[in-house]
Amino acid sequence: MSFAPNRPPQPTFQRSSSGTNLADMGRPSTVQRSSSSNLFVANLSSRMSYAPGSAMTPHVQPSLSASQSLQRRSSIYSRPSTSGPMGHQSFFVQAPVPAGVPRDPRPLKDRTTQNTMAEELLAYMTQNNFEMEMKHSIANIRSPIQKDFDYMFQWLYHRIDPAYRFQKNIATEVPPILKQLRYPYEKSITKSQLAAVGSANTWPTFLGMLHWIMQLAQMLERYERGDFDDACAQAGVDVSGDRIIFRFLGGAYSAFLSSTPTDDPEADEEDFKQQLQPHIEAMAAEFDRGNKAYAEDLEMFEAANAALLKQIEEAERDIPDTAKLDKAHLILVDDIKKFEEWVPHGEKKTHKFETQNEHLRKDIENWEEELRNALHEKKALQKAVDEQGISIEDIDRMNGERERLQKGLETAKLRLEEARRKVAEKEAEAGSKLADLEAAVDEYNSLCYRVGLLPSTAANAKGEEYELQLSLTDAPAFSSSQLGASQYGDGDRLLADASTGYHPAKVLNLDLRGAIKHQLNGLRIKINKRRNIARDNDEENRRLLDELSEAIDDKKNEVAALEHRVRAAEEEFEKTKEVTSTQKLASDAQIEKMEKELAKMRSGLTESVQLMEQREMNTNIEYEQLSLRANALREELHTEIERMLNDIIKFKVHIQKSLEDYEGFVVEEVEQELGGEGEHLEDDVHVDG
């Protein structure tokens, strides 16, 4: 089997010694004959051409030279000749080629790529007996000679088209073959390059071309072995039956071609049936083996089907109770409704936090403005001090005087506090209790504000008042003692009258142990639920963060490895650059040396040029003589060939005329027999009547 396109129709008869089909020259290649005209005797005075081009025109062409008439037989893969069209066409039908010379993307100039291609090519040739088939050994595939390339190209192309014969120079044969093989970069190969394939500039191109042909041959071999049948199987196409039938047809056709016909058609048919019987049995055996594999697969699938049916039955038995599922569904629906009811409260809380953030932002702006004013005032005071011209000694003296005064003031305060300590012990204790109570009230209010209980319009307040206030006046706690008086004052904060304080139930405006505590417990339960959800979300976010951190660390390690490779490549580049520079210097010295030797050789060649010119003149004279003899011999051959062709044409015309006469004779005999049978039938009818 082949990847090549379908072969064009070939001539039916292949008996002409000129390499073409006589039946194709003047009419279609069938066994029918035309009794009305004979195109081969239309003009006997002018000799017809038997070149393949004559099969393309229905009329007789003028006589052509014998070199065009005698086309050598070639393979069905053969390309059209450069001297004219040929009857044989190629399997590789040429597709439209894009304009311009395509650029080869393979790094053929790279030494590593060249070494890899050369090793693969050499291994392929060694595995397939290149040296035994071509009777040639390649000394160095990395720097081959012209003969090495010729043998390698011919051998590789014969792996694709074994029947092709190389008849011309390799520089003439290669370009058309590359076009037929559809080599993508055939336009980049010229005849001048084909004349010097071993040079350092052209060999990478030809090495890539040979490697491509080798890969094409390997692909065809793998296709013939059936290596691509797995891809067909994956696509759902079974080609095993096609291959069995193809092998049967190929073997049967080979047996048919190898059989020798005799005069007895029945014996020939019986002999052919006997030759065909082994191929039929082999085909039946292969189909039996294939059906056996299908039967095993069917048993396996049936067992798997039974196991799956059993699993389905067990799964149906293990289905949970529908009532429980309905109950769980109702619970989930109820939870969804609760969450939907909670969403507006969450939105209100979000709005409240946004409002708080706005107030805090304004406070921060006010504080920043106060800070700027304070800095500005500090700069102004510093400037005023600088303008007054106060010296450092004056400033130190003023600071010392201020410290002395402060110490004296502190001493006086200590004496005053010692005097009032005993009087104010009870007042201080009561004041501390009042401060603790106020701090507790402030902390309670701040916590209520944070959890959304204040003000009464907050989300969690639900229209109720949770703000705690002290039912006391704003006057000092003990104004009489602080003023140094013994009488009761109207502004004493902790005294309801001159001798009695406030009742505990009347100090606060709310009942904390009753309704407020119950409501706060309910709010705490809700907040705990939200806290648990938030904690779960936080753990999930932390897990994602850890995964991202690990991925980032992996990427960092990969970047570090790539940087290390880049540094190693840079070092290798520097080393290679130094080596290349050294080699360049050595090459320059060698080139200068060779130029000197070339100058010496040129000076010595002037004398031999005259001798070569004289030899050239003698050679030209001899060539002219040989050309005259060759022309005379060609004319003699042309005359002889023309005579032979005329004899063949006359013989062919005689055969055709005899066949036509025989056909007429057969027609007359058939008509007579049919007429006689008709008369007998009429006589029988009359007798019956």
C-alpha positions as CSV (number, residue, x, y, z in Angstrom):
1,M,0.0,0.0,0.0
2,S,1.1,3.6,-0.6
3,F,0.4,7.1,0.5
4,A,0.8,8.3,-3.1
5,P,-2.3,9.5,-5.0
6,N,-4.2,7.2,-7.3
7,R,-2.3,6.1,-10.4
8,P,-3.6,7.6,-13.6
9,P,-5.1,5.2,-16.2
10,Q,-2.3,3.1,-17.8
11,P,-2.4,1.8,-21.4
12,T,-4.0,-1.5,-21.9
13,F,-1.4,-3.1,-24.2
14,Q,2.3,-3.0,-23.4
15,R,3.8,-4.9,-26.3
16,S,5.3,-2.1,-28.5
17,S,9.0,-2.0,-28.5
18,S,8.9,1.8,-28.6
19,G,7.7,1.9,-25.0
20,T,4.1,3.1,-25.9
21,N,0.8,1.5,-26.7
22,L,-0.2,1.3,-30.3
23,A,-3.8,1.1,-29.4
24,D,-3.6,4.5,-27.6
25,M,-2.1,6.4,-30.6
26,G,-5.3,6.9,-32.6
27,R,-8.2,5.8,-30.4
28,P,-9.1,4.9,-26.8
29,S,-7.4,1.9,-25.3
30,T,-10.1,-0.7,-25.8
31,V,-10.4,-4.0,-27.7
32,Q,-13.1,-2.6,-30.0
33,R,-12.1,-2.0,-33.6
34,S,-13.5,0.6,-36.0
35,S,-14.4,-0.9,-39.4
36,S,-15.1,2.4,-41.0
37,S,-11.6,3.9,-41.0
38,N,-8.0,3.1,-40.3
39,L,-6.1,6.0,-38.9
40,F,-2.7,4.1,-39.3
41,V,-3.1,4.3,-43.1
42,A,-4.4,7.8,-43.4
43,N,-1.2,9.0,-44.8
44,L,1.4,6.4,-45.6
45,S,3.7,8.8,-47.4
46,S,4.5,10.6,-44.1
47,R,5.8,8.3,-41.3
48,M,3.8,8.5,-38.0
49,S,5.5,9.2,-34.7
50,Y,5.4,6.6,-32.0
51,A,6.4,9.0,-29.3
52,P,4.1,9.1,-26.2
53,G,2.8,12.5,-27.2
54,S,1.0,11.0,-30.3
55,A,-1.4,9.2,-28.0
56,M,-2.8,12.5,-26.9
57,T,-4.0,13.7,-30.3
58,P,-6.6,12.0,-32.5
59,H,-5.0,13.0,-35.8
60,V,-1.7,11.9,-37.4
61,Q,1.2,14.1,-36.4
62,P,4.3,14.9,-38.6
63,S,7.3,12.7,-38.5
64,L,9.6,13.3,-35.6
65,S,13.2,12.3,-35.0
66,A,14.1,8.8,-33.9
67,S,15.3,10.1,-30.5
68,Q,11.8,11.3,-29.8
69,S,10.2,8.1,-31.2
70,L,12.3,5.7,-29.1
71,Q,11.4,6.4,-25.5
72,R,12.9,4.0,-23.0
73,R,10.5,2.1,-20.7
74,S,10.5,3.3,-17.1
75,S,8.5,2.9,-13.9
76,I,4.9,4.0,-13.3
77,Y,6.5,6.4,-10.8
78,S,8.6,7.9,-13.6
79,R,8.5,11.7,-14.1
80,P,7.8,13.3,-17.5
81,S,10.9,13.6,-19.7
82,T,12.4,17.0,-20.4
83,S,12.4,16.2,-24.1
84,G,8.7,15.8,-24.4
85,P,5.6,14.4,-22.7
86,M,5.5,10.7,-21.8
87,G,2.8,8.1,-21.7
88,H,3.7,7.1,-18.2
89,Q,2.7,9.5,-15.4
90,S,3.6,9.6,-11.8
91,F,1.7,8.5,-8.7
92,F,2.8,11.8,-7.1
93,V,0.4,14.3,-8.8
94,Q,1.9,17.7,-8.3
95,A,0.0,20.2,-6.3
96,P,0.1,24.0,-6.8
97,V,3.3,25.4,-5.4
98,P,3.3,28.7,-3.5
99,A,5.3,31.5,-5.1
100,G,8.8,32.2,-3.9
101,V,11.4,30.0,-2.3
102,P,10.2,28.6,1.1
103,R,12.6,28.8,4.0
104,D,13.6,25.6,5.7
105,P,12.8,25.9,9.4
106,R,15.1,23.1,10.4
107,P,18.4,24.2,11.9
108,L,20.5,22.5,9.3
109,K,23.6,24.7,10.0
110,D,23.7,23.4,13.6
111,R,26.4,20.8,14.1
112,T,24.2,18.8,16.6
113,T,21.4,18.6,14.1
114,Q,23.8,17.6,11.3
115,N,25.3,14.9,13.5
116,T,21.9,13.5,14.5
117,M,20.6,13.4,10.9
118,A,23.9,11.8,9.7
119,E,23.7,9.1,12.4
120,E,20.1,8.3,11.7
121,L,20.7,8.1,7.9
122,L,23.8,5.9,8.4
123,A,21.9,3.6,10.8
124,Y,19.0,3.3,8.4
125,M,21.3,2.4,5.5
126,T,23.2,-0.1,7.6
127,Q,20.0,-1.8,8.7
128,N,18.8,-2.1,5.1
129,N,22.0,-3.4,3.5
130,F,23.0,-0.3,1.6
131,E,26.6,-1.5,1.0
132,M,25.5,-4.9,-0.3
133,E,22.9,-3.6,-2.6
134,M,24.9,-0.7,-4.1
135,K,28.4,-2.3,-3.9
136,H,29.7,0.9,-2.5
137,S,31.0,2.0,0.9
138,I,30.8,5.6,2.3
139,A,34.0,6.7,4.0
140,N,32.7,9.8,5.8
141,I,29.0,10.7,5.7
142,R,29.7,14.2,7.2
143,S,31.9,15.1,4.2
144,P,30.9,12.9,1.3
145,I,32.0,13.0,-2.3
146,Q,29.8,13.3,-5.3
147,K,29.7,9.6,-5.9
148,D,28.6,8.9,-2.3
149,F,25.7,11.3,-2.7
150,D,24.6,9.8,-6.0
151,Y,24.5,6.3,-4.6
152,M,22.7,7.4,-1.4
153,F,20.0,9.3,-3.4
154,Q,19.5,6.4,-5.8
155,W,19.2,3.9,-3.0
156,L,16.8,6.0,-1.0
157,Y,14.5,6.7,-3.9
158,H,14.5,3.0,-4.8
159,R,13.2,2.4,-1.3
160,I,10.1,4.3,-2.5
161,D,10.0,3.4,-6.2
162,P,12.0,0.1,-6.7
163,A,11.1,0.0,-10.5
164,Y,12.5,3.4,-11.4
165,R,15.7,3.5,-13.5
166,F,18.2,6.3,-13.3
167,Q,19.1,7.0,-16.9
168,K,20.6,10.6,-16.9
169,N,23.0,12.7,-14.8
170,I,22.1,13.0,-11.2
171,A,21.9,16.8,-11.5
172,T,19.2,16.3,-14.1
173,E,17.3,13.6,-12.3
174,V,17.1,15.0,-8.8
175,P,14.9,18.2,-9.3
176,P,12.0,16.5,-11.1
177,I,12.0,13.7,-8.5
178,L,11.9,16.1,-5.6
179,K,8.9,17.9,-7.3
180,Q,7.1,14.5,-7.6
181,L,7.9,13.7,-4.0
182,R,6.6,17.2,-3.0
183,Y,9.7,18.1,-1.1
184,P,8.8,21.4,0.4
185,Y,12.2,23.0,-0.2
186,E,13.1,21.7,-3.6
187,K,13.2,25.3,-5.0
188,S,16.2,26.0,-2.8
189,I,18.3,23.3,-4.6
190,T,19.9,24.3,-7.9
191,K,21.9,22.3,-10.4
192,S,25.1,24.2,-9.5
193,Q,24.7,22.9,-5.9
194,L,24.1,19.4,-7.2
195,A,27.5,19.6,-8.9
196,A,29.2,20.2,-5.6
197,V,27.3,18.5,-2.8
198,G,30.2,17.9,-0.6
199,S,31.1,21.5,0.1
200,A,30.6,22.9,3.6
201,N,27.9,25.4,2.4
202,T,25.7,23.0,0.4
203,W,26.0,19.6,2.3
204,P,23.7,20.6,5.2
205,T,20.9,21.3,2.6
206,F,21.4,17.9,0.9
207,L,21.7,16.1,4.2
208,G,18.3,17.5,5.2
209,M,16.9,16.5,1.9
210,L,18.2,12.9,2.2
211,H,17.0,12.7,5.8
212,W,13.5,13.8,4.6
213,I,13.5,11.1,1.9
214,M,14.6,8.6,4.5
215,Q,11.7,9.6,6.8
216,L,9.3,9.3,3.9
217,A,10.5,5.8,3.1
218,Q,10.2,4.8,6.8
219,M,6.7,6.1,6.9
220,L,5.7,4.1,3.8
221,E,7.3,1.0,5.3
222,R,5.4,1.5,8.6
223,Y,2.2,2.0,6.7
224,E,2.7,-1.2,4.8
225,R,3.5,-3.0,8.0
226,G,0.2,-1.7,9.5
227,D,1.7,0.5,12.2
228,F,-1.0,3.1,11.6
229,D,-3.9,0.6,12.1
230,D,-4.1,1.6,15.8
231,A,-5.0,5.2,14.7
232,C,-7.7,3.8,12.5
233,A,-9.0,1.7,15.3
234,Q,-9.1,4.7,17.6
235,A,-11.1,6.6,15.0
236,G,-13.6,3.7,14.9
237,V,-12.5,2.2,11.5
238,D,-11.6,-1.5,11.4
239,V,-9.0,-2.0,8.6
240,S,-8.2,-5.6,9.4
241,G,-10.8,-7.0,7.0
242,D,-9.6,-4.7,4.3
243,R,-6.0,-5.9,4.8
244,I,-7.1,-9.5,4.6
245,I,-9.0,-8.9,1.4
246,F,-6.1,-6.9,0.0
247,R,-3.6,-9.7,0.7
248,F,-6.0,-12.3,-0.9
249,L,-6.5,-10.2,-4.0
250,G,-2.7,-9.5,-4.3
251,G,-1.9,-13.2,-3.9
252,A,-4.7,-14.3,-6.3
253,Y,-3.6,-11.8,-8.9
254,S,0.0,-12.9,-8.6
255,A,-1.1,-16.5,-9.1
256,F,-3.2,-15.5,-12.1
257,L,-0.2,-13.7,-13.7
258,S,2.1,-16.7,-13.0
259,S,-0.2,-19.2,-14.6
260,T,0.5,-20.3,-18.1
261,P,-2.5,-20.5,-20.4
262,T,-3.1,-23.5,-22.7
263,D,-5.5,-24.4,-25.5
264,D,-8.0,-25.9,-23.1
265,P,-10.0,-23.1,-21.3
266,E,-11.6,-25.6,-18.9
267,A,-8.3,-27.1,-17.8
268,D,-6.9,-23.5,-17.4
269,E,-9.9,-22.6,-15.2
270,E,-9.5,-25.8,-13.1
271,D,-5.8,-25.1,-12.7
272,F,-6.4,-21.6,-11.7
273,K,-9.0,-22.7,-9.1
274,Q,-6.5,-25.1,-7.6
275,Q,-3.9,-22.3,-7.5
276,L,-6.5,-20.0,-5.9
277,Q,-7.6,-22.5,-3.3
278,P,-4.6,-21.9,-0.8
279,H,-5.3,-18.1,-0.9
280,I,-9.0,-18.7,-0.2
281,E,-8.1,-21.0,2.7
282,A,-5.6,-18.5,4.1
283,M,-8.2,-15.7,3.8
284,A,-10.8,-17.9,5.6
285,A,-8.3,-18.8,8.4
286,E,-7.5,-15.1,8.9
287,F,-11.2,-14.2,9.1
288,D,-11.6,-17.1,11.6
289,R,-8.8,-15.7,13.8
290,G,-10.4,-12.2,13.6
291,N,-13.8,-13.6,14.5
292,K,-12.3,-15.5,17.4
293,A,-11.0,-12.3,18.8
294,Y,-14.4,-10.7,18.3
295,A,-16.0,-13.7,20.1
296,E,-13.7,-13.3,23.0
297,D,-14.5,-9.6,23.2
298,L,-18.2,-10.4,23.1
299,E,-17.8,-12.8,26.0
300,M,-15.9,-10.3,28.0
301,F,-18.5,-7.6,27.2
302,E,-21.3,-10.0,28.2
303,A,-19.6,-10.7,31.5
304,A,-19.1,-7.0,32.1
305,N,-22.8,-6.4,31.3
306,A,-23.9,-9.0,33.8
307,A,-21.7,-7.5,36.5
308,L,-23.1,-4.0,35.7
309,L,-26.6,-5.3,35.9
310,K,-25.9,-6.9,39.3
311,Q,-24.4,-3.6,40.5
312,I,-27.5,-1.8,39.3
313,E,-29.7,-4.2,41.3
314,E,-27.6,-3.7,44.4
315,A,-27.7,0.1,43.9
316,E,-31.5,0.0,43.6
317,R,-31.7,-1.9,46.9
318,D,-29.4,0.6,48.6
319,I,-31.4,3.6,47.6
320,P,-32.3,5.7,50.8
321,D,-35.8,6.2,52.1
322,T,-37.7,8.9,50.1
323,A,-39.3,10.3,53.2
324,K,-36.0,11.0,54.8
325,L,-34.8,12.7,51.6
326,D,-37.9,14.8,51.5
327,K,-37.4,15.8,55.2
328,A,-33.8,16.7,54.5
329,H,-35.0,18.7,51.5
330,L,-37.5,20.6,53.5
331,I,-34.8,21.4,56.1
332,L,-32.5,22.7,53.4
333,V,-35.4,24.8,51.9
334,D,-36.0,26.3,55.4
335,D,-32.3,27.1,55.7
336,I,-32.4,28.8,52.4
337,K,-35.3,31.0,53.4
338,K,-33.5,31.9,56.6
339,F,-30.4,32.9,54.7
340,E,-32.5,34.9,52.3
341,E,-34.1,36.7,55.3
342,W,-30.6,37.3,56.8
343,V,-29.2,38.9,53.6
344,P,-31.0,42.3,54.0
345,H,-29.7,42.5,57.6
346,G,-26.2,41.8,56.3
347,E,-26.6,44.5,53.8
348,K,-27.8,47.0,56.4
349,K,-24.8,46.1,58.6
350,T,-22.5,46.6,55.6
351,H,-24.1,50.0,55.1
352,K,-23.5,50.8,58.8
353,F,-19.9,49.8,58.6
354,E,-19.5,52.0,55.5
355,T,-21.0,54.9,57.4
356,Q,-18.6,54.3,60.3
357,N,-15.7,54.1,57.9
358,E,-16.7,57.5,56.4
359,H,-16.9,59.1,59.9
360,L,-13.5,57.6,60.7
361,R,-12.0,58.9,57.5
362,K,-13.4,62.4,58.3
363,D,-11.9,62.2,61.8
364,I,-8.5,61.1,60.3
365,E,-8.6,64.1,57.9
366,N,-9.4,66.5,60.9
367,W,-6.5,65.0,62.9
368,E,-4.2,65.4,59.9
369,E,-5.4,69.0,59.5
370,E,-4.7,69.7,63.3
371,L,-1.3,68.0,63.0
372,R,-0.5,70.3,60.0
373,N,-1.7,73.4,62.0
374,A,0.4,72.3,65.0
375,L,3.5,71.9,62.8
376,H,2.9,75.2,61.2
377,E,2.5,76.8,64.7
378,K,5.7,75.2,65.8
379,K,7.5,76.6,62.8
380,A,6.1,80.0,63.6
381,L,7.1,79.9,67.2
382,Q,10.6,78.6,66.2
383,K,10.8,81.5,63.8
384,A,9.7,84.0,66.5
385,V,12.3,82.6,68.9
386,D,15.0,82.9,66.2
387,E,13.9,86.5,65.5
388,Q,14.1,87.5,69.2
389,G,17.8,86.7,69.2
390,I,17.8,84.6,72.4
391,S,21.1,82.8,72.9
392,I,21.6,79.2,74.0
393,E,22.8,80.2,77.4
394,D,19.5,82.2,78.0
395,I,17.5,79.2,76.9
396,D,19.4,76.9,79.3
397,R,18.9,79.4,82.1
398,M,15.2,79.7,81.5
399,N,14.8,75.9,81.4
400,G,16.6,75.6,84.7
401,E,14.4,78.2,86.3
402,R,11.3,76.5,85.0
403,E,12.4,73.1,86.4
404,R,13.1,74.7,89.8
405,L,9.6,76.2,89.8
406,Q,8.1,73.0,88.8
407,K,9.8,71.1,91.6
408,G,8.6,73.7,94.1
409,L,5.1,73.4,92.8
410,E,5.2,69.6,93.1
411,T,6.4,69.8,96.6
412,A,3.5,72.1,97.5
413,K,1.0,69.8,95.8
414,L,2.4,66.8,97.8
415,R,1.9,68.7,101.0
416,L,-1.6,69.6,100.0
417,E,-2.5,66.1,99.0
418,E,-1.1,64.7,102.3
419,A,-3.3,67.1,104.2
420,R,-6.4,66.0,102.2
421,R,-5.6,62.3,102.0
422,K,-7.5,61.2,105.1
423,V,-10.5,63.4,104.3
424,A,-10.7,62.2,100.7
425,E,-10.3,58.4,101.3
426,K,-14.0,57.6,101.3
427,E,-14.7,60.1,98.5
428,A,-11.9,58.5,96.4
429,E,-13.3,55.1,97.0
430,A,-16.8,56.2,96.0
431,G,-15.4,58.1,93.0
432,S,-13.4,55.0,91.8
433,K,-16.6,52.9,92.0
434,L,-18.4,55.6,90.0
435,A,-15.6,55.7,87.5
436,D,-15.7,51.9,87.2
437,L,-19.4,52.1,86.7
438,E,-19.1,54.8,84.0
439,A,-16.3,52.8,82.3
440,A,-18.5,49.7,82.3
441,V,-21.4,51.7,80.9
442,D,-19.2,53.2,78.2
443,E,-17.8,49.8,77.3
444,Y,-21.3,48.3,77.2
445,N,-22.5,51.1,74.9
446,S,-19.4,50.8,72.6
447,L,-19.9,47.0,72.4
448,C,-23.6,47.5,71.6
449,Y,-22.6,50.0,68.9
450,R,-20.1,47.5,67.4
451,V,-22.6,44.6,67.4
452,G,-25.3,46.7,65.8
453,L,-27.6,47.3,68.9
454,L,-27.1,51.1,68.9
455,P,-28.9,53.2,67.9
456,S,-32.4,51.9,68.0
457,T,-32.5,51.9,64.2
458,A,-29.6,49.5,63.9
459,A,-30.0,46.1,62.3
460,N,-29.9,44.0,65.5
461,A,-31.8,46.5,67.7
462,K,-35.1,45.8,66.0
463,G,-36.5,49.2,67.2
464,E,-35.7,48.7,70.9
465,E,-33.5,50.9,73.0
466,Y,-30.3,49.3,74.3
467,E,-28.3,52.4,75.3
468,L,-27.4,52.4,79.0
469,Q,-27.3,55.7,80.9
470,L,-26.6,56.8,84.5
471,S,-29.5,58.5,86.2
472,L,-27.1,61.0,87.9
473,T,-26.4,64.7,87.6
474,D,-23.3,66.0,85.8
475,A,-22.1,67.8,89.0
476,P,-18.9,66.5,90.9
477,A,-19.3,63.5,93.0
478,F,-18.6,65.3,96.3
479,S,-18.7,69.0,95.7
480,S,-18.9,70.0,99.4
481,S,-15.7,68.3,100.4
482,Q,-13.9,69.3,97.2
483,L,-14.8,72.9,97.9
484,G,-13.8,72.6,101.5
485,A,-17.4,73.2,102.8
486,S,-19.3,71.2,105.4
487,Q,-22.8,71.8,104.2
488,Y,-24.6,69.7,101.6
489,G,-24.6,71.1,98.0
490,D,-27.4,70.7,95.4
491,G,-24.8,69.6,92.9
492,D,-23.4,66.5,94.7
493,R,-23.6,63.7,92.2
494,L,-23.7,60.6,94.4
495,L,-26.1,62.0,97.0
496,A,-29.9,61.9,96.5
497,D,-30.2,64.2,99.6
498,A,-27.9,65.4,102.4
499,S,-27.7,62.0,104.1
500,T,-28.9,59.4,101.6
501,G,-27.5,58.0,98.3
502,Y,-29.2,56.6,95.2
503,H,-30.9,53.2,95.1
504,P,-29.1,50.7,92.8
505,A,-32.2,50.1,90.7
506,K,-32.5,53.8,90.0
507,V,-28.8,54.4,89.0
508,L,-29.3,52.7,85.5
509,N,-32.1,53.4,83.1
510,L,-32.5,49.7,81.8
511,D,-33.2,46.3,83.4
512,L,-29.9,44.5,82.5
513,R,-30.7,41.2,84.3
514,G,-34.1,40.7,82.8
515,A,-35.1,41.4,79.1
516,I,-31.8,42.9,78.1
517,K,-29.8,39.8,79.1
518,H,-32.3,37.4,77.3
519,Q,-32.0,39.5,74.1
520,L,-28.2,39.6,74.3
521,N,-28.0,35.8,74.6
522,G,-30.1,35.4,71.4
523,L,-27.8,37.9,69.6
524,R,-24.7,36.0,70.9
525,I,-26.0,32.7,69.4
526,K,-26.5,34.4,66.0
527,I,-23.1,36.0,66.1
528,N,-21.5,32.7,67.0
529,K,-23.0,31.1,63.9
530,R,-21.7,33.9,61.7
531,R,-18.3,33.6,63.4
532,N,-18.2,29.9,62.6
533,I,-19.0,30.5,59.0
534,A,-16.4,33.2,58.8
535,R,-13.8,31.0,60.5
536,D,-14.5,28.2,57.9
537,N,-14.1,30.7,55.1
538,D,-10.9,32.0,56.6
539,E,-9.5,28.4,56.8
540,E,-10.4,27.8,53.2
541,N,-8.7,31.1,52.2
542,R,-5.6,30.1,54.2
543,R,-5.5,26.7,52.4
544,L,-5.7,28.5,49.0
545,L,-3.0,30.9,50.1
546,D,-0.7,28.0,51.1
547,E,-1.3,26.3,47.8
548,L,-0.5,29.6,45.9
549,S,2.6,30.0,48.1
550,E,3.8,26.5,47.2
551,A,3.1,27.1,43.5
552,I,5.1,30.4,43.7
553,D,8.0,28.6,45.4
554,D,8.0,26.0,42.6
555,K,8.0,28.7,39.9
556,K,10.9,30.4,41.8
557,N,12.8,27.2,41.8
558,E,12.2,26.7,38.0
559,V,13.3,30.3,37.4
560,A,16.5,29.7,39.4
561,A,17.2,26.5,37.4
562,L,16.6,28.4,34.1
563,E,18.9,31.2,35.3
564,H,21.6,28.6,36.1
565,R,21.2,27.1,32.6
566,V,21.4,30.6,31.1
567,R,24.7,31.2,33.0
568,A,26.0,27.9,31.9
569,A,25.1,28.7,28.3
570,E,26.7,32.1,28.5
571,E,29.9,30.4,29.8
572,E,29.8,27.9,27.0
573,F,29.2,30.7,24.5
574,E,32.3,32.5,25.8
575,K,34.4,29.4,25.5
576,T,33.1,28.7,22.0
577,K,33.8,32.3,21.0
578,E,37.4,32.0,22.2
579,V,37.9,28.7,20.4
580,T,36.3,30.2,17.2
581,S,38.5,33.2,17.4
582,T,41.6,31.0,17.7
583,Q,40.5,28.9,14.7
584,K,39.8,32.0,12.7
585,L,43.3,33.3,13.3
586,A,44.7,29.9,12.3
587,S,42.4,29.9,9.2
588,D,43.6,33.4,8.2
589,A,47.2,32.3,8.4
590,Q,46.4,29.1,6.4
591,I,44.6,31.2,3.8
592,E,47.5,33.6,3.4
593,K,49.8,30.6,3.0
594,M,47.5,29.1,0.3
595,E,47.2,32.4,-1.5
596,K,51.0,32.6,-1.8
597,E,51.1,29.0,-3.1
598,L,48.3,29.8,-5.5
599,A,50.3,32.8,-6.9
600,K,53.2,30.5,-7.5
601,M,51.0,27.9,-9.2
602,R,49.5,30.6,-11.5
603,S,52.9,31.7,-12.5
604,G,53.7,28.1,-13.4
605,L,50.5,27.6,-15.3
606,T,51.1,30.2,-18.0
607,E,53.4,27.8,-19.9
608,S,51.0,24.9,-19.8
609,V,48.1,27.0,-21.0
610,Q,49.5,27.1,-24.5
611,L,49.9,23.3,-24.6
612,M,46.3,22.9,-23.4
613,E,45.0,25.3,-26.1
614,Q,46.8,23.3,-28.7
615,R,45.3,20.1,-27.3
616,E,41.9,21.7,-27.3
617,M,42.2,22.5,-31.0
618,N,43.1,18.9,-31.8
619,T,40.2,17.7,-29.7
620,N,37.8,20.0,-31.5
621,I,38.9,18.7,-34.8
622,E,38.5,15.2,-33.7
623,Y,35.1,16.0,-32.2
624,E,33.9,17.4,-35.5
625,Q,35.0,14.3,-37.3
626,L,33.2,12.1,-34.8
627,S,30.1,14.3,-35.1
628,L,30.0,13.8,-38.8
629,R,30.3,10.0,-38.4
630,A,27.6,10.1,-35.7
631,N,25.2,12.0,-38.0
632,A,25.8,9.6,-40.8
633,L,25.2,6.6,-38.5
634,R,22.0,8.3,-37.1
635,E,20.6,8.8,-40.6
636,E,21.2,5.2,-41.4
637,L,19.5,4.1,-38.1
638,H,16.6,6.5,-38.8
639,T,16.2,5.0,-42.3
640,E,16.3,1.4,-40.9
641,I,13.8,2.3,-38.1
642,E,11.5,4.0,-40.5
643,R,11.5,0.9,-42.7
644,M,10.8,-1.4,-39.7
645,L,7.9,0.9,-38.6
646,N,6.4,0.8,-42.0
647,D,6.6,-3.0,-42.0
648,I,5.0,-3.1,-38.6
649,I,2.2,-0.7,-39.8
650,K,1.5,-2.8,-42.9
651,F,1.4,-5.9,-40.8
652,K,-0.9,-4.3,-38.3
653,V,-3.2,-3.1,-41.1
654,H,-3.2,-6.6,-42.6
655,I,-4.1,-8.1,-39.3
656,Q,-6.9,-5.5,-38.8
657,K,-8.3,-6.1,-42.3
658,S,-8.2,-9.8,-41.7
659,L,-10.1,-9.4,-38.5
660,E,-12.7,-7.2,-40.1
661,D,-13.2,-9.8,-42.9
662,Y,-13.5,-12.5,-40.3
663,E,-16.0,-10.4,-38.3
664,G,-18.1,-9.9,-41.5
665,F,-17.9,-13.6,-42.1
666,V,-19.0,-14.4,-38.6
667,V,-21.9,-11.9,-38.9
668,E,-23.1,-13.5,-42.1
669,E,-22.9,-17.0,-40.6
670,V,-24.8,-15.9,-37.6
671,E,-27.5,-14.3,-39.8
672,Q,-27.8,-17.4,-41.9
673,E,-28.1,-19.6,-38.8
674,L,-30.7,-17.3,-37.3
675,G,-32.6,-17.2,-40.7
676,G,-32.6,-21.0,-40.9
677,E,-34.0,-21.3,-37.4
678,G,-36.7,-18.8,-38.3
679,E,-37.8,-20.8,-41.4
680,H,-38.0,-24.0,-39.3
681,L,-40.2,-22.2,-36.8
682,E,-42.6,-21.0,-39.5
683,D,-42.8,-24.5,-40.9
684,D,-43.6,-25.9,-37.5
685,V,-46.4,-23.3,-37.1
686,H,-47.9,-24.2,-40.5
687,V,-47.9,-27.9,-39.6
688,D,-49.6,-27.3,-36.3
689,G,-52.2,-25.2,-38.1
